[in-house]
Amino acid sequence: MLNNYQNFYGRTLSDFRDNSLYNKLKSEGLTPFDIREIVGKLESLLLDKDINIFIPQKKN
C-alpha cells in the first residue's frame, strides 16, 4: 500500500477519503521519496519499538 503512494501523489487531498492513509500522508507533506525511505527502514523502525517481525514459513 505504501509503495502505491507514488501513483497517487499527484492527486489533491479532495480526491481521497478524509480518513484514508493517502490523505494522512499527503496532508503531512510526505513525498514518494519519504515513503520509500520509510519502507526501506520499516523493519528497523519496528524493532526499535520492540515489535518483532515473523515471516511465515512456506508449506511444502
Secondary structure, DSSP 4 states (H G I P E B T S, - for coil): -GGGHHHHTTS-GGGS-TT-HHHHHHHTT--HHHHHHHHHHHHHHHHHTT----PPPPP-
